[in-house]
Amino acid sequence: MKQDRSEAKEIIIEVKTPKEAVEAASRGATALFGPSNVIPPELEGKIKIYSEESGITVISLKSPSDIELIYRTAKTGAPAILIETSDLRIIPLENILAKLEGLDTKIFVRVDRIEDVETFFGVLEKGVDGVVYRASNMEEVSLLRDYLNYVRHVDLVAAKVKDVVNVGIGERACIDTTSMLRVGEGLLAGCMSRMLFLVHSEVIGSSFTEPRPFRINAGAVHLYTLGPLGNTYYLSELKAGKRVLIVSKDGSSRIATIGRVKIERRPLIMISAEFDTTDGSVILQNAETIRLVSRNGEPIEVTRISPGEEVLVHLSGRSGRHMGMNVEESINEI
């Protein structure tokens, strides 16, 4: 059967001891690479195991002639080839993938840096079938799991604002990320998980403050926001090192790591909205630097929003969450 490289990709964690194998699996790894004798029997059948003994052919790419070796190996029916090199540039990899088009051999690449994962998955648009990575610490396994499975797009609709009211003083959370955010990007946040509002970043300044392009003043500490896997967090749970889902006005999304969370007492405003039969609300700091996003994708200051205007929201389709995950039971958040 012809190999379709647009299918799901694999991030394979290289392990050298049984302890590493068990810990990697506990952190969410879905595939391991290592000698058969380091894979504990209890993991067999529960996680994909790759090894040279099980049929992976390891080829070092040092010269153009090695590309021919890879091709000849694939032609013999090898189920998978792991390419390793000290300098795997994009062009040689493009040549390899083009030459193997139509063959049933999976192509894996050994990578040394986490930031290379996205690059190799995108070569020739379809990319390699997987990467093999030797984690320097097990937290990297969680990071790679998030990258592989993160929500890459969320549906946004325009909800009509019903009411805008001051709700007094309370704690709100500023989420300072380690990324430079763009106009149109922000966090999804809401009082109810069924409707999350797109809260714009502070990439735009005001007459009193400079832009803070890394920051989202996301709202009151009880609000839900989305994590990379589509799970929810309370804003009060967020802290340095955690990752959140950054969403753009077109629904595209990416992961950002939190560098700092600032929780302070500020005057708050509640904005309620509805879309068809679904309603929801969000409580934000009452200041001109905090913005939602209008139907046409423009940031709009919460101090100027009035009933009848439309703002972008995400509808979860379910009414409740338990421990951050969607649940199929009767939960009514009001």
C-alpha positions in Angstrom: 0.0 0.0 0.0 1.2 3.5 -0.8 2.4 5.4 2.2 0.4 8.6 2.8 2.8 11.1 4.6 -0.1 13.4 5.3 -1.4 10.9 7.9 -0.8 11.4 11.7 2.8 12.0 12.6 4.7 10.3 15.4 7.1 11.7 18.0 9.2 8.8 19.1 11.1 9.1 22.4 14.5 7.4 22.5 15.1 5.5 25.7 18.1 3.7 27.1 16.8 2.2 30.4 13.6 0.6 31.6 13.1 3.5 34.0 13.3 6.1 31.1 10.7 4.0 29.2 8.2 3.9 32.0 8.6 7.6 32.8 8.3 8.6 29.1 5.1 6.6 28.9 3.7 8.2 32.0 4.4 11.6 30.5 2.2 10.9 27.5 4.7 9.4 25.0 2.9 7.3 22.4 6.0 5.6 20.9 9.4 4.6 22.1 12.7 3.7 20.4 15.4 1.7 22.0 16.9 -1.8 22.4 14.2 -4.5 23.0 15.8 -5.4 26.4 15.1 -2.0 27.9 11.3 -2.0 27.2 9.5 -3.3 30.2 7.0 -6.1 29.4 4.1 -4.1 31.0 4.4 -1.5 28.2 4.1 -4.0 25.3 0.8 -3.7 23.6 0.1 -0.3 25.3 2.5 1.9 23.4 4.3 1.6 20.0 7.8 0.2 20.3 10.4 0.7 17.7 13.8 -0.9 17.6 16.4 -2.1 15.1 15.4 -5.6 16.2 11.8 -5.0 15.2 12.6 -3.8 11.7 13.8 -0.2 11.7 16.8 0.3 9.5 19.2 3.0 10.7 21.1 4.8 8.0 23.6 7.6 8.5 23.3 10.3 5.8 26.8 11.6 5.1 26.9 12.0 1.3 24.6 12.0 -1.8 25.3 8.3 -2.3 23.5 7.6 1.0 20.3 8.9 -0.5 20.6 6.0 -3.1 21.2 3.6 -0.2 18.0 4.8 1.5 16.1 4.4 -1.7 17.4 0.8 -2.3 16.6 -0.1 1.3 13.0 1.1 0.9 12.7 -0.8 -2.4 13.5 -4.0 -0.6 10.3 -3.5 1.5 11.9 -2.1 4.7 9.0 -1.1 7.0 10.8 2.0 8.3 14.1 3.8 8.0 15.6 6.1 10.6 17.8 8.7 9.1 20.5 10.2 11.3 23.1 12.8 10.5 24.9 15.7 12.1 23.5 18.2 9.5 20.2 17.1 8.0 19.3 20.0 5.8 15.9 20.5 4.3 17.0 20.1 0.7 18.5 16.5 1.0 15.4 15.5 3.0 13.1 16.9 0.2 15.1 14.8 -2.3 14.7 11.7 -0.2 10.9 12.1 0.3 10.4 12.9 -3.4 12.4 9.8 -4.4 10.4 7.5 -2.0 7.0 8.8 -3.2 4.7 5.8 -3.7 6.7 3.4 -1.6 5.4 2.0 1.7 8.4 2.7 3.9 8.0 5.0 6.8 10.7 7.7 7.1 11.8 8.8 10.5 14.5 11.4 11.3 16.5 11.8 14.4 16.4 15.3 15.7 18.5 17.0 18.4 16.4 20.1 19.1 12.7 20.4 19.9 12.3 23.3 17.5 13.3 21.1 14.6 10.2 18.9 15.0 7.8 21.3 13.3 10.3 22.0 10.5 10.7 18.3 9.5 7.0 17.6 9.8 6.4 20.3 7.2 8.9 19.4 4.5 7.2 19.1 1.1 4.0 20.0 3.0 3.6 16.3 4.0 6.8 15.9 5.9 8.4 12.9 7.4 6.3 10.2 9.2 8.0 10.8 12.5 10.9 12.0 14.5 13.1 10.3 17.1 14.1 12.5 20.0 16.3 11.8 22.9 14.8 13.9 25.7 17.2 15.7 28.1 14.5 15.7 30.7 11.0 14.2 30.9 9.3 17.6 30.9 10.3 17.7 27.2 8.1 14.6 26.6 5.1 16.5 27.8 6.0 19.5 25.6 6.3 17.3 22.5 3.0 15.6 23.3 1.4 19.0 23.4 3.0 20.0 20.1 1.8 16.8 18.3 -1.7 16.9 19.6 -2.5 20.6 20.2 -5.6 22.2 18.8 -4.6 23.9 15.6 -7.9 25.6 14.9 -11.0 26.6 16.9 -14.3 27.7 15.4 -15.3 31.3 16.2 -18.7 32.9 15.8 -20.0 36.4 16.4 -22.2 36.6 19.6 -24.4 39.6 20.3 -23.7 41.5 23.5 -26.7 41.5 25.8 -25.5 43.4 28.8 -22.5 45.2 30.2 -22.4 45.8 34.0 -19.8 46.8 36.6 -19.3 44.1 39.1 -17.0 45.8 41.7 -13.5 44.9 42.7 -11.9 41.5 42.3 -8.7 39.7 41.4 -7.8 39.5 37.7 -4.9 37.7 36.0 -2.4 39.1 33.5 -0.9 36.3 31.5 2.6 37.3 30.4 3.8 34.8 27.7 7.3 34.1 26.3 6.0 34.9 22.8 5.5 38.1 20.8 1.8 38.2 20.0 0.3 39.7 16.9 -2.7 41.9 16.3 -5.8 39.7 16.3 -4.4 37.2 18.8 -5.4 36.5 22.3 -6.7 34.0 24.8 -10.2 32.4 25.0 -11.7 33.1 28.4 -15.2 32.8 29.8 -17.3 32.4 33.0 -18.9 29.3 31.4 -17.0 26.7 29.4 -19.8 26.6 26.8 -18.9 30.1 25.6 -15.3 31.5 25.6 -14.6 35.1 24.5 -11.5 36.0 22.5 -9.7 38.4 24.8 -7.2 40.4 22.8 -3.5 40.7 23.7 -2.0 44.0 24.8 -0.1 44.3 21.5 -1.9 47.6 21.1 -1.1 50.3 23.6 -3.3 53.2 24.8 -2.9 56.9 25.4 -1.5 56.1 28.9 0.4 52.8 28.4 3.0 51.3 26.0 2.1 48.1 24.1 2.9 44.9 26.0 2.9 42.4 23.0 3.6 39.4 25.2 0.6 40.0 27.6 -3.0 39.1 27.7 -5.0 40.7 30.6 -7.3 37.7 30.6 -9.8 38.6 33.3 -11.1 37.4 36.6 -9.3 34.5 38.3 -12.3 32.1 38.0 -12.5 32.3 34.2 -11.9 29.2 32.1 -9.2 29.3 29.3 -8.0 26.7 26.9 -4.9 24.6 27.2 -3.0 23.2 24.1 -5.0 20.0 24.1 -8.4 21.7 24.3 -8.7 21.1 28.0 -9.6 24.0 30.3 -7.7 25.7 33.1 -8.9 28.3 35.6 -6.9 31.4 35.2 -5.9 31.0 38.9 -4.2 27.7 38.0 -1.8 29.3 35.5 1.8 29.8 36.4 5.3 30.2 34.8 6.1 27.2 32.6 2.6 26.2 31.8 1.4 26.4 28.2 -1.8 28.0 26.9 -3.5 28.1 23.5 -3.2 31.4 21.7 -6.0 32.0 19.2 -6.2 34.4 16.3 -9.3 36.1 14.9 -9.4 33.6 12.0 -9.5 30.7 14.4 -5.9 29.5 13.9 -4.0 28.8 17.0 -0.5 28.2 18.5 1.0 27.3 21.8 2.6 29.9 24.1 4.6 29.3 27.3 3.7 31.4 30.3 6.6 33.4 31.7 4.7 35.1 34.6 1.2 35.5 35.9 0.3 38.8 37.7 -2.8 38.6 39.9 -4.0 42.0 41.2 -7.2 43.6 42.6 -8.9 45.8 40.0 -12.3 47.1 39.1 -14.2 44.5 37.0 -16.8 44.6 34.3 -19.1 41.7 33.1 -20.0 41.4 29.5 -22.8 38.9 28.6 -23.6 37.7 25.1 -25.7 35.2 23.3 -25.5 33.2 20.0 -28.7 31.5 19.0 -29.8 29.6 22.1 -26.4 29.7 23.8 -25.4 32.4 26.3 -22.3 33.2 28.3 -20.4 35.9 30.0 -16.9 37.1 30.8 -15.6 39.3 33.6 -12.6 41.5 32.7 -10.7 44.4 34.2 -12.6 47.6 33.4 -9.8 49.5 31.6 -9.2 50.8 28.1 -6.2 48.5 27.5 -8.5 45.4 27.7 -10.2 44.5 24.4 -12.4 41.8 22.9 -12.5 41.2 19.1 -15.4 42.4 17.0 -17.2 40.5 14.3 -14.9 42.0 11.6 -11.8 41.0 13.6 -11.0 44.4 15.0 -10.0 44.9 18.7 -12.7 46.7 20.6 -12.1 48.3 24.1 -14.3 46.8 26.8 -14.9 50.3 28.1 -16.7 51.1 24.8 -18.7 47.9 24.2 -22.4 48.3 24.5 -25.4 45.9 24.0 -26.1 45.0 20.4 -22.5 44.9 19.3 -21.0 41.5 18.2 -17.8 39.9 19.5 -16.0 36.7 18.6 -16.5 33.7 20.9 -15.9 30.0 20.8 -18.7 27.6 21.6 -17.7 24.3 23.1 -20.9 22.5 22.3 -21.2 21.1 25.8 -22.4 22.6 29.0 -19.9 21.4 31.6 -16.4 20.4 32.5 -14.9 18.2 35.1 -11.1 18.5 35.9 -10.7 20.6 32.7 -12.2 18.0 30.4 -15.6 17.9 28.6 -18.1 15.6 30.4 -21.3 14.0 29.2 -23.5 14.7 32.2 -26.0 17.2 33.4 -24.1 20.3 34.4 -25.7 23.7 34.2 -23.3 26.7 34.6 -25.2 30.0 35.1 
